[in-house]
Amino acid sequence: NVEAITGGAKWAPHFTDKAKIEDYIRGLPVRSSFVYLAFYYTNFLEYYVPQGGEDGIDFAIYLPPDTPMPFCDPLTGAGPAVREIFDHPTRYAGEVLPVIGEFISAQQMVETFARVTGRRARYVSAYSREDLLRQI
């Protein structure tokens, strides 16, 4: 809950709203479990689409280039996690099951894209490192 953690100084509804819903569900008289998905790889297909140029593909990413971050494929990662919870409801009652495919840096993602596709690609910061750190 970014709102609670920062005393309202930061706004990140995609995190805050999920935390509020979880808190609400935890207060109900029902057994529940929660799945936390890492950053989605598919965000680069939907929200942060790489831009082509004459000298290759630019990946404008809102992460520092050299810091490994948790990522997952929501299309293939969520189902097995949810099935695990359904198969073992007592084990996961009240628990959180994180889904992380790997820890990878933005630069590593760009390098992987270039290696796999054979196309030139480069990381372009959407923020300077200092600007990004100020966001925290």
MISEBA-984489 format. One record per residue (C-alpha): residue in three letters; x negated, y negated, z negated. Coordinates in steps of 0.02 Angstrom, whole numbers, plus 50000, padded with zeros to 5 digits. Layout:
<atoms>
alaXYZ ...
</atoms>
This chain:
<atoms>
asn500005000050000 val498964985650066 glu500184972849997 ala500004979649819 ile498124982449829 thr497794964649891 gly499134955949789 gly500004950949951 ala498444942950025 lys498354955350170 trp499754960850286 ala499734978450358 pro501524984550369 his501035000750457 phe500145005850296 thr501194996750165 asp502875003050228 lys502275021150230 ala501655019350051 lys503315011949995 ile504275026250076 glu503135038949991 asp503385030549822 tyr505265030849848 ile505285049349895 arg504165053749747 gly505485045749635 leu506865057149699 pro507295073549613 val506685083849761 arg505115093749798 ser504095084549928 ser502395084650011 phe501535071850122 val500455072850276 tyr499205058850305 leu498575057650483 ala496915049150518 phe496765035850655 tyr497545042750813 tyr496445045750964 thr497995042051067 asn497955023851010 phe496665021651148 leu497975026851275 glu499415016651202 tyr498795001251110 tyr496954998551143 val496885003851324 pro495125002951396 gln494934989951533 gly494054993751696 gly492814981851771 glu491554981851912 asp490184988751800 gly491225001651706 ile492535003451572 asp492604991851421 phe493284998751257 ala493824983851149 ile493914992050978 tyr494394984550810 leu493094994850718 pro491224992350691 pro490245001750824 asp489155011950707 thr490295017050563 pro491045034550573 met492925033950543 pro494205047850526 phe495165051850686 cys496405065150737 asp497495070350881 pro499275067850816 leu499975079150952 thr498975094450900 gly498515090650719 ala500175086750637 gly501085102950678 pro499855115050596 ala499785104050440 val501675103550423 arg501785122250454 glu500505125150316 ile501625115350197 phe503175125050250 asp502245141550232 his501625137050057 pro502885124749982 thr502415127949801 arg500565125449833 tyr500865108449914 ala502285102049804 gly501905083849764 glu500275084849860 val499525075650008 leu498795085350153 pro497585074450254 val497375078250439 ile495665073350507 gly494955080150669 glu493245072450646 phe492295057450583 ile491645048050735 ser491045030350767 ala491745019050902 gln490075019750992 gln490085038750988 met491835038851064 val491265027651206 glu489715038351236 thr490785054151237 phe491965046351364 ala490505041751476 arg489715058951462 val491345068251497 thr491975057251639 gly490315052251717 arg490905034151716 arg489985019551638 ala490795013951478 arg490355001851340 tyr490944996951169 val491564979151156 ser491974972950982 ala493684965350963 tyr492954957050807 ser491224952450753 arg490594963650612 glu490754948950491 asp492534945350546 leu492984963650526 leu492234964550351 arg493184948750302 gln494804957850347 ile494514970450208 
</atoms>
